Amino acid sequence: MNAFEQAREWIHAAGKVAVLTGAGISAESGIPTFRGPGGLWRERRPEDLATPQAFARDPDLVWQWYDWRRSVVASAEPNAGHRALAEFEQRKNVALTLVTQNVDGLHRRAGSHSILEIHGSIWTLRCTACGREWRDESVPLALPPLCICNAGLGSGQVRPGVVWFGEGLPADVWPSAENAAKTCDVFLVVGTSAVVYPAAGLIPIAKHAGARVVEVNVEATPMSARVDGVLQGRSAEILPELLR
Ligand code: OAD
């Protein structure tokens, strides 16, 4: 049996499947990844755009970058990889937990319902003064966005509802992600370079808890040698076949 057939067998025998997705699953929707060829971090520094310090220093620059990313995502469509996961969620005999590092919202647009967005969402805005969070899908945004709490006062700042480097993960979703990794029969890792923690830490957590871990990626990652199955290729091609 080859690695693909083996992975398919594990998945179809499983009662609980957890999936961790990263930027690679949205690559075929035309959304740039972070570290690959054409990746966002190849030409820009995360410390200039994706840290609380960067936002404190130059909120306009940070907002312009996020507004540009929102426009890229808004003109993209979910691909066959996203759709395969959404269809798999509908299966009666298997419980699927979808954990994503992506902030693009494409899993939801593909029809997935229960999604743990551990790095937040590019469509969420959060007021740093009153803590209110809301969705705003307008593209382009009127910059800088304002919260109702400071309308007219101009004090509190509104920031993207995403996780930046140096910040903790949302307390309402991270424990569920860890729990899914600890209790699944199969842990599927799709399109992530597996270098950003704590997200990447879900892979050894699942492995130590006894799950079969299967990686889908166009190239090897630091986790490839530690997983049970490596399926090399594009997620939009592999996932529909694997989950069908
Ligand atoms: P990366 O850009 O680090 O990694 C993308 C991965 O997807 C790479 O391993 C590619 O080989 C793989 N890939 C590319 N195209 C693919 C395809 N068509 N099918 C399958 N795999 C493909 O993105 P992430 O791992 O998601 O965090 O990055 C993790 C975090 O770092 C992000 O959530 C973001 C970033 O900085 C924050 O902003 C906090």
Boltz pocket constraint, residues with backbone or C-beta under 6 A from the ligand:
constraints:
  - pocket:
      binder: B
      contacts: [[A, 21], [A, 22], [A, 23], [A, 24], [A, 25], [A, 27], [A, 28], [A, 33], [A, 34], [A, 35], [A, 36], [A, 39], [A, 46], [A, 50], [A, 101], [A, 102], [A, 119], [A, 163], [A, 164], [A, 165], [A, 190], [A, 191], [A, 192], [A, 193], [A, 194], [A, 195], [A, 196], [A, 216], [A, 217], [A, 218], [A, 219], [A, 220], [A, 221], [A, 233], [A, 234], [A, 235], [A, 236]]
      max_distance: 6.0
